[in-house]
Amino acid sequence: MKKLFASIMIVTGLVLLVVPFAGSNQADDTTIGIIGYTAGVTPFVGKLNLMASNTTVLKEIQFTITPKPGSFARPLSGTYANYYLVDRGFENQQTGAITLPVYGLYAGRANILTLTYRFNDGSSKQANFAATTASFNDEGCGYNNPTRLFPRSNSTALSYDYFFDRSACGDFSPVILDTDGNLRWVSTIPTQSALFASSTFFDNAIFVTQGPRLYRIELDDGSSHLLADYSGVDVVNLHHNIDPGKTGVLIEPDTHAWFESVILEVDEADGHVLKTFTMGDIISAAMIAGGDDPSQFVHPSPVDWFHNNGAVYNRADDSVIISSRENFLICLDYETQAIKWIFGDPTKKWYQFPSLRKFALTVAPGSVFPIGQHAPSITFDQGLLLFDNGQKSLVQMPAGDQREFASPRKYRLDLTAKTATEVWNFPMSQNVHCPFCSSIYEDAPYNYLIDYAIVNGGLPGVPTFGQFMGLDAAGDTVFRYQYPTQGCNTAYNSIPIHLESTKFPAVAARVQNLSTRGTVASGDNVLINGFIISGTDPKTVVVRALGPSLSAFGLSGVLADPVLTVRNSSGTVIASNDNWQTDVGATFMAQNGLAPSNPSESAALLQNLAPGAYTVVVTGNNSAEGISLAEVYEISQPGVNSMLMNVSGRSNVGTGDDVLISGLIIGDLNSATVVVRALGPSLGPLGVSNPLSDPVLTIYDSKGTAIATNDNWQDDNNASLVRRNGLAPPNPLDSAIVLHLPAGSYTAIVRGANGATGNALVEVYHLD
């Protein structure tokens, strides 16, 4: 990589730049100058003005902001694909002019930016720039100078470094902060309190509402446009949350007919309505069917009989869970809208109706019901996570129990036994009184962001505060910041987000690649990767088989010369390779960082694969044996309607370190729900010799921490979800796990129970 170092002074910053002489690669042959900086609509965004001698050779441009002294959050960084810059109108390929948006700048200081230019031939170079920004008036909200009850330090680790605060303080909310407590982005469209407006962060954009209108604000430059106006479907205003739905986002409108008891799923691209959940109609129908009078419980506007304040779609069972602060959490079948279960305080009014009581979940011994809860979500292991405010009903009578403290809680649901078991909570010694709003969300497994929206709310003569708290996987506090608040305006609800490596355009949540490590021997004891391409368009992938280079990772007995063969679903060989440099796609792989490091290793670029099933078989040249790694990489193709739907790997499982290892990467955007299976005994009837008699499956995160394990799939708490999705293994000794995984890298390891050995198959299914 080339770094550019000469200096040119300009009004707004310092450019470090040299023009290289013509060389042997595109980085050397292309000159890119930073000719100025333009302040944006807020101090937190701006634009660098670049001039390139040739933009067609550019692959992407990345900017990185150097953290200010005393910071411990990872640097904020954004990477723009060249075609994205062209599509957004930021690049003129005729003149070479590029307007590069930068965001997340610190207000009131000189921001040191590092630009990395990457080219189509794999070469790259860097330049540095100093952009000085104006100060920012936080209008008394406290974002510029929070009370750091527990400041972040260099001795802590957390899976996220930034979070989106669904605030309504000042005329610049919502906002984005980092985990050091610094304000890093503010809205260009102000929003009102949660009772009258909502907002969220999704798809590298901020969505906010005003009245019946939904707007999209771009993260990169703060520009905005009206996405949809719902006044035509009787919407008065939108309130509380915007949450991820099945194919769009879930919004919560007030209509002329219903108050805080309707949920719409809308398309995030153009805002059109995809689905409507009218809780008054749904619950009335259930009560009538059960012989009860719904007029005793369900009421038209303006009565706040339901008060929905959040919803979550669960892809594992195709359901939507809706939080009613007044009553309960209710789960509906997404397609039929039939009630699946109800979970809430049985001393409240709803429980008096047999038609509703029949759907009730009970709590296991030692567990408590949530009361007046907010922010329901699904954890990585299919748990139900929520913020339990402890506040009794305000409209429905009897009002139910009252707790004078708030606590995040996580439940494991057994829908067969109709029980909910509290598996985690964080009650802060029962010392936090926070009766309304608030949230808890999980990022990586067991990494949480807690938002106490209105500490001391309702207590006479006591000031109220909003607080943010970060918990790591060990349950330790990483940071805790406090702000003055009126109502829930400063910190209504907050979600962890990732701005340390944002890509434009965003990569959707899906399985992007799979790697399988195992032993290659003779007969059936070979290494096999399978993958399925779904959709309507052809797809391009790269497949690799590594051997010699694995020695650098401490492995012995590696396969000296792997050979890969690719077959389609009919068994026809469509590609093969021994020694990757002989493949027609060798240059492409080298330019995109996918070239194996040893010339004896194999790789193939498979272009325009039709949707369907494919198999990659790895053998040893001249019948050689040893450990090999087989990989399948999805190549990003803008506008292509296809994706890797599921991937699998088969190999022999031995003892000790001689196990079957599969790695998978989930894309950058949101979480993906997957089913991971490990098959052994069920391979025998398929003609595979020496199948593993009892596989044990364990999933690890990128830090090597075990996050889930299963031996015998029917023993898993989520076995019903495996069965519901048609993925029940044929043999009860096979293993399976359902996971809701955030973006990142994961590893599945298959071992034999009690030291058993044999051939096993590991599979990853993405639930769409």
N, C-alpha and C positions, 0 to 999 in steps of 0.2 A: 504494500500500500504506500502511495506517495503522500507526503504531507507538504502543504504549501506554506511557506514561511516568509515573505517580504511584507513590508507594511505600507499602507496608504491611508492617510487620515481623511475622514469624511465627517460631516456634521454630526451624524447620529451614532457613529461607532467607529470601530477599528477593523479594517479589513486586512487579513494576512493572506497575501496572494503572490504567486509566481506564475509565469507563463512558461511551461516546459517546452523544450525543443522537441521536434518530431521524433517519435520513437517507434517501438515495435508493437505497441498496444494502443487501444482506444483512449485510455487515460492519458497517455503521453501525447497522443495526437489531437486531443481536444482541449481547447482553452475555455475556462469558465471563470468569469469575473463577477465579483459582487460589487455592484455599482451604486448601491444605496439601500436604505431601510426606510420603510413607511410605517408610522404608528397606525395601529388598528382602531377599531371602534371602542375598545377598552384598553387599559394599559397591559392587559394580559395576553393580547394578540397583536400581531404585526405581520409585515410582509417584507421579505428580502427580495430585492430586485437584482436578478442575475442576467448575464449575457453569455451565451454559449456559442462556440464556433460551429457546433453540429449537435443538435438535440436528438437526432434519430438514433444515435449510438448509445444514448442514455438508457439504462434499465430502471434506476430508481435514485432518489435523493433522500438522504436521511439527515435530520437535524437532531442534535442532542444539547440540552441545556445543562451547563455545569452547576451542580447544587451550590447554593450559597454556603459560606462557612457555618459550621455547626449543624449542618443538615445530615440526616441519616437515611432519608428516603432515597430509593434508587433514582438516578437521573431521569427526567422526563425526556422522551424521545419519540419522534414520529418519522415514518418512512413512507414516501409517496412513490408509487409506481408511476413511471413516465406517462403511461396511457391515462392514468388518473388526472395528472396535471393537464394533459391535453383536453380530456373530456370536460374538466371543470373550467376550461378557458384560462388556466394559469400559464399556459405555454403556447408560444407562437413558433411553430416549427419553421416558418419561412424566415423570420427575422432572428431566431435564436433567443428571443426575450423570454425569461421565465420569472414569474411572480411566485415566490415560495412562501406559503403561509407558515407562520410559527405561532405557537400557542403555549400556554402554561408558563409564560414569562413571569418573573418576579416583578412586582410593581415597585417603582421608586428606586431602581438600582441599575447598574450596568450588568447585563446578562451576557455571559460568555457562551457563544453558540459554536458548536463544531458541526460542520457540514461534511457529509461523506457522499461522494458521487460514485455510483457503481455503474459499470458499463456492460454492454451485452457480451463482451468477450471475457468477462470475469475480472477484468482489471478495475482498479479503484484509486481514488485519491481524496485528500481532505483539505478543507480550508477552515479557518477560524474567523469569528466576527464578534464584536462587542456591541450589543444593542442596549441603549439606555432608555428606560421607560419612565413614564410619569408616575407620581404617587397616586394612591387611590383613597377616596373618602368612603369609609364603610358605614357612614350614617349612623354611628352608634351601635351597630350590630355586634361589635367586638371581634370581627374576623381578623382585623389587623393585629390585635394584641390579646389573644385569649389568655385566660388564666390556666397555666400549665400545671394541673394537679399532679400529673405524672408525665414528665417530658420523655420523649423517645431518646434512646441512647444507642451507642454503637455495640452494646452487649445484647441487643434484642434482635430477633428475626421475625418477620411477618410476611405472609404470602402476598399482601397488597401494600401499596405505598400511596394510594390516592383514593379519595372517595367523593361521591356526588351527594351533596346535601340538598334535599328537596325543601328548601327554605322559602320563606316569603318575607324576609326582613329587608327593608330598604326598597329602592327601585331597581335593583340589580340581581335579585334572586330568581332562580336557584344558583348555587355556587359549587365550585370544586375546590377542595382543599387537599393538601398532602398530609402525611402522617407525622410531619414535624410541626403541623399547625399553621402552615403558610397558605394563604389564599392564592389560588393559581388560575382561576377562571371565573368570570361572572357572566350572567345572562344579559343579552341585549334586549330582551322582552321581559319586563317585570311580571311577576305572577302574584296572585293573592294567597290568602291562607288556605289550608287544606280543605276547609268547608266549602270553598268557592273555586278552587283551581287545583291543578296537579301538574307534575313534571316527572321526567325520568331521563336516564342516560342509556342510549341504545344505538348501535350501528354507527359509532363515532359521531353521534349527534345528540343534541339535547332536545327533548320534546316538552313543550310547555302549553298550557291552555289559558285562554281568556274567554270567559263566558262560554258559549257553545263551540268555540273555535280551537282547533289544534294546530300548533305551529311546530316547525322543525328548524332548529338553529344548528348550523354547522360548527363542530368543535374547532376546526382548523382556522377559520377566519371570522366567525361570529355572524356570518350572513344568515338570513332567515327567510322563510316563505310560509305562507298559509298552506297547510296540508289539507284541511277539511273544515267545513262549517256544518255542524250537526243541527242547526236550528230547523232544518227541513224535516228532521225526524223527531220533532217535539222536544229537543234538548234545550234546557234553560242555561245550565252551566255544567261544567265537569268538576269533580272534586276528588280529594284524597289521592289515590294512587294511579299510576300507570304501570302495569305489570306485564311480563312476558306471557303471551298466549300460545295457542297451538301453532298457528301460522302467522299471527300478527301480534298486536298488543292489546291488553285488556284495559279499557277505560271505564270510568264510573260516572254516568250522567245523572243529573236531576232532570226530570221531565215535568211537564204540567200535571201529569197523572200520578207520578210516583216520586217520592223523596228518598234519596240515598238507598235505593233498592233495585237498581238496574245496572247490569254490566254489559258492555258492548265489546266484542272483539273486532278490531279494525286493522286494515292493512297498513303496515308502517310506511309503505312506499307512496300511496296516494290517499290513505285515510278512509277508503270506502268500508262500509260495515260488512263484516263477515258472519257475525253471530250475535244474537241478542239473548240475554238471560234476564227475564223479568221475574224477580224473586216473588213479587206479590202473586203473580199467576201460578208460578211453579208450586209455591207452598199452599196456596188456596186449593189447587187441584188435588194435592196429596191429602189435605185435611178433609175435603169433601169425600174423597175415595175412602177415607178411614172413618167416616161418620161424624166428623166434627164440623163446627160452624166457623169458617175462616174469619168472619167479621169480628170474632172475639179476639183475634190476634193480628190479622193483616189489615192495614189501614191505608187509604189513599193519601196523596199529598194534601196538606203539608205535614202530616204526622210522621215523626221520625221513628217509626216502629221497628226498623231493621238496622239502619245505620251501617251500611257496608263500608269498609275502610281498607280493603285489600283483597286480592285474589291471586291464585297461582294455578297454572296448568301443570298437571302431572302426566307426562308422556308415557310413563310406565303402565298406567291403566286407563289412559285416555279420559281423564276426569279433570274437573276444575273445582278447586277448594276456595270457598268464599268466606271471608270473615265478616260476621255481623256483631258489632260491638255490643248491641243491646241484648243479644241472645246466645249465639253459638258460632261454631264453625260448621259449615254445611258443605258436603261433597256431592257434586252432580256428575252423572254420566255426560260427557261432552256432547255426544250425538243425540241422545234421547232426552236429556235434561231430567232424567229420573233421579230422585234422591237416593244416594248410596249409603250415606251415614251422616249423623249429626253428633257433634262433640261439644259439650258445654255444661255449665253449672245446672244440675238437676233441680236446684231450689228456685230457678227462675220460672217464669210463666209458661214458656214453651213446653216444659216437661209435663204440664197438667193435661195436655192433649194426647190421648192414646195414638192418634194418627201420626204424630211427630215422635212420640216417645219410642215407638217401635223401631226407629232408626238410630236410637241413641247408643253410643259407645260408653262403656263403663271404664273406670280407671282401676288399674291394678293396685294392690296394697302398697302403701307408701307413696303413691302418686296423687296429684291434685288436679282438679279441672282448671282450665284457663278461664279467667273472668275479664271481660271487657278488652279482649286481646286485639293486637294489631300485627300487621306484617307477616302473614303466613308465608312459608316457603318450604321447598323440599331440599333436604340435605343430600350430600353425596351418596349416603347409604339408604336413601328413601325414608329418612325420618321426617317428621313434621316439626318444623321449627317456628316459633312465634314469640312475640313479646307479650307477656301476661301482665296487664296493667293493674289487675286486682280491683277494678272499678265496677260497682254494681250497675244495673240498668237504671236509666234516667226516665224512661217512658213506660216500658212494660212493667206491670205489677202482678205478682210480687217481684221485687227487684233482684232477689237472690243475695248471695253472700257478698261481703265486702272485705278486701284485704287492704291494709294500710301500707303495703309495700309492693313494688313491682319487681318482676324477675323474668329474664329470658328463660324459655323452657324448650326442651326437645323431647318428642314422644316417638315411641315405636308402636305402630298400629298393627294389631292382629285382627283382620277383618273377619276371619273365620270364627274366632272366639268373641269378637266385637268388644275388644279391650284396647285401651291405650295405656302404655307403660312409660312413665317419665324416666328417661335415661340420662338426662343432663339438665342442670339449671345453674343459674348464676344470680343468687338472691342478694349479694352484697350485704350479708349479715342482716337482711331484712330492714335495711336502713334507708333505702331510696324510695321516697313517696313520689310516684310519677303516674298519675291516674289516666292521662290521655296521650294520644299520638304515640310516637316512639317506634323503634324497630330493632331487630337483630337480623343480620344476614350472614351466611357462611360464604367464604371465598374458597380457598383450598380447604381440604378436609380439616375440620376443627379450628380453623382460623376465622375469627368472628369480628364483625363491626357492630357495636352496640350504640344506639342512639337513644339517650334519655331526653325526651323533647321538652318536658316541663317539670323538672325537679322542684318539689315543694308546691306543685300546683294545687290550689284550693285551700292551702293552709293559711289561716289568717295572720297578717302582720309579718309574713316571711317573704323575702325576695325569691323570684323564680329564676331558674337557670336551665339552659340547654347544655348537655354534655355529650361528648363523643368518646368512646373507649374502644381500644383494640386489644383483642386477646389472641395469643398465639396458640399453637397446637398443644402446648403443655398446659394451657389454661392460665398462663401468666399475663399480667397486664403489660402491654407494650407502650401505650400512651393513654392519657385521659385529659381532655381539655374542656374547659367550662366557659360559657358565654351568657351574658344577660339575655333575657327573653321576655317578650310579652305574648302570652298564650303559647302556641307551638311554632311561632314564626321563625325563630332562629334555627331550629333543628328538628323539623317535623318528622323526617324519615330519611335515612341515608343508606346508600349502597356502596360496597367496595368496587372500584373500577381499576383498570390497568392502563396507565399512561406511560409506563416505562418502555414500551416497545410497540406503540400503536402503528398499525399498517393501514394504508389507504390504497384501494378500498379494503374494508374489513373482510376477514376470512370467517365465514359462517361456522357455527358450532357443528362439527362433524369429525368423523375419523379421517385423518389426513394420510397417515401412513402406518404400516405395520412392519415390524421386524421380528424374526423368529430365529433363535439360536438353539442349535441341537447338534447331535452327532450324526454324521453321514457314514454309513457302513454299506453293507451289501443287501440284496433282496429288498424287502419292504422297509428296511432300516435306512431310509433316505430322508432328506429334509424337504418338506413340501409346504409351499405357501399358496393359499387360495384367496381370490378376491372376486367380488361381484360389483359390477358397474351398473348403477340404476339410473333412470332418467330416459331421455329421448335422444340425446346427442352423443356422438362419439367422444371418447375420453383419451387423454394421453397420460401414460404413467411411465416411470422408470423402475425396473426391477434389477436388483443386485444380489450377488452371491459372494460373500467375503470369506477369506480363510487366512492367508498369511499375515494380513495386517492385524488380526486379532491377538497375535503374540505381544503387540505393544501394550495390550491391556492386561497382561499377566496370565493369559491362557496358554496352556501347553497342549500338545497333541492336536494342533489346528490342521485343517484340511489344506494341503499344499497347493492344490490346483483345482478349484471348484469349477464345475460346468453347470450352466443353468439351461433348462428347456421350458418353454411356455406352450401350453396347450389350451385350446378353447373348450367349450362345454361338450363338444362331440369327440374330444380326444385328439383332434388334429393338431400337429405341431405347427405353431405360427411364428415361432422365433426360437433361436438357440444362440448361445455364446460361450466361448472359452477364450478368456483374455479380452477385457473390455475395450481395449484400444482398437480392436478390429470391428467393433460395432459401428453401424452407420451413424449412430447418435453420439459417438465419442466426444465430438467437439461440443455439442449441446450440454452433455453431462459435465464436461470440464468447466464450461462457462457458468454453470449454475450450481457449482459446488457439490455435484453428485458423482464425481469421478472417484473410483476406488483408489486407494493409495498404493496398491501393488499391481503391477501389470499382469500378474497371473490370476487376478480375480476377475469375476465376470459381471457384466452389466449389459442391459439392453434398453433402448428407448423404444417404447411401443406406442406408436402414434395412431390416432383415430380408431381406437378399439370400440367396437359396437357394444351397447349395453348387453350384459350377460355375465356368465361365470367363466373364470380363467384359473389355471393352475400353473404354478412355477415349481419345478422339480430340480433339486440340487443334488448332483452326484459328484464323485471324485474322478478326475481324469485318470485313465489307466487303472480304474477300480481302487483308487486311493481312498483312505478312510481318515476321519478326523472331525473336529468341531468346525462348524460353519455358521454363518449368519446370513439369512435370506431376508431381503427387504423389498417392500413395495412402496413407492412414493407417488402421491398424487401431484400432478403438475397443474398449477393454477391456470385457468383459461377463462378470462372474463366473458360473461354472456353465455357460457356453455351450460346447458341444462342436463348435467349428469354429475355423479359423485360416487365415491367408494361407499357402498352401502354396508358391506360386511367383509371382513378379512379373517383369514385363518392360517394356522401353521401346524404342521405335523412332523414329529420327530420321535426318536427313541429316548426314553427317560431312564437314566441309570441311577447310580447312588452318588452321594456327596454333591459335588458341583456339576455332575453330569445330569443336568435337569433340562426341561424344556422351558425356554424363556422367550416370551413375546413382549415387544415394546409397542406402544401405540401413542399417537399424538392427536390430541383434540384441538380443533381450530381455534382461532383467536376470539371469537365472538360468543359470549354467553356460555352456558353449559350444554352438554350433550348427554342424553340418556342412552346407555348401552347395556346390553346383556353380554357377559363374558362367560363362556362355557369351556370346560375341560372334559373331553370324552376319552374313555379308555375301553371299558368292557363292551360298549356298544359298537366298537370298531370291528370286533370279531365277526359278527354276522355279515359285515360288508367285505369280508375276504382279507382283512389285514391280519397278518400273522403276529403272534406274541403281543396282543394288546395289553396295555397297562390295566391291571385288575381293579385298582381303586385309586383314581387320581385325586390329589388335593390341590386346590387352586388358591393362590394368594396374590393380591393386587398391592403394588407398591407405588407411592408417589415419586416425584422427581428427586426427593431427598433420601429415598431409600426406606421410608417409613411404611410399614404394612398398614393399609387402610381397610382391607376386607379379606376374609378368607372363608373357604367353604370346602367341606368334605361331605359328599352326598347331597345333591341339590334339593331334595325334598325337606331337608332339615333347615334350610335357610328361611329366615323370616319372610323373605319376599318370593318364596316359591310359587305363590299364586300368580304373581306378576309374570314370572317366567312362563308359566302354563298359559296365562291369558294371551300372551303374545305368540303362541304357537311354537315356543322354543324349549319345551320340556325335553330334556335328554331321554333317550329310550331306556336307559338303565338307571336304577336308583343309586348306584354307586358312582355315577358320573357327577360332576360338579357344575354349578352355575351361580352367578351373582348378577344382580341388577344394580347399576350404579348411575348416579346423576353427576357427571364429572365436569368440573370447570375446565377451561382451556389449559393445556399443559401436557407434560409427558408422563406416561405411566408404564409400569412393567407388570406383566402377569407371569408368574412362575408356577409350573406344574411339577409336583413331586409325587412319588408313590407312597401311599399310606404304609406305614410299618416297613419302609425300605423296599417296597415292591418296584419292579422294573418292567419296561415294555413300551410299546408304541402308544403315543397319546396325541390328541388333536386339541389345540386351543383355538377358540373362535371368538370374534368380537362382532356383535351385531349392533348397528346403529338403528335405533327406533325413530322413524320419521313421523 
